[in-house]
Amino acid sequence: MINLQKIEIAMSIQPYVINDIKICNVGEKIQDIQELFNQLTYSHVPVERDGIYLGSISENDVRCFDPEKTIEEYQYSLEGFYVREDDNWLEVLKIFAQNQTNLLPVLDEDNRYTGYVELHDIMNIFTESPFLNGPGGILIVEKGYKDYSFSEISQIAESNGAHVYGAFISKMENDVAQVTLKIGQASLNTVLQAFRRYGYNVISHHQEDTFNSNLQDRSKYLDKYLNV
């Protein structure tokens, strides 16, 4: 059975590390950093002192600073986000989102800068994964937060002939969890009905789903009966 506690692909970001941008020194003038941003499309650049990473400075801040002062005089503005080469790409994607940046410095175990990763490259890993790129269908179900489990979701799908490519909690509201799954190689209608039998509400709409069609037929029959 596939472990769906979280989507996790054991993929190092090492192949995606780029080192064509030199890390800035905290003693450099703001004017030089402003000129550097004129040549780049990144939201931040990394900063170091004595070879140790201090944080990243954003273009938005740099444009507001006195060109004649040094980064050190604005050290309070440095943002301390970074990743390691052995970090999981999904965790790296989360750090991108949390810090609203398109560049993440990569550090070694001594907190020395070894390069950076781009948001575009990490997004490509996700879009090329079987979860998005593989054959199959996207299914969205919901159930009370305390009533569902990923092991149950996996069991329901797999016992009805589906291969599960991945699942994640796509929404949490009023103690109800909404789970998005990618499944393949199965009768989607069979899987949908199985989830309903286990008390899941199916949110996504599917042409193969006979449930709504049956409800419409019964509604038409009832209207016809009442109008007799």
ABEGO torsion letter per residue (X at the ends): XBBAABBBBBBBAAAABBAABBBBBAABBAAAAAAAAAABABABBBBBBGGBBAEBBBAAAAAABBAABBAAAAAAABBABBBBAABBAAAAAAAAAAAGBABBBBBBAAGBBAEBBBAAAAAAAAAABAAAABBEBBBBBBBBAAABBAAAAAAAAAAAGBBBAEBBBABBBGGBBBBBBBBBGBBAAAAAAAAAAAGBBBABBBAABAAAAAAAAAAAAAAAAAAX
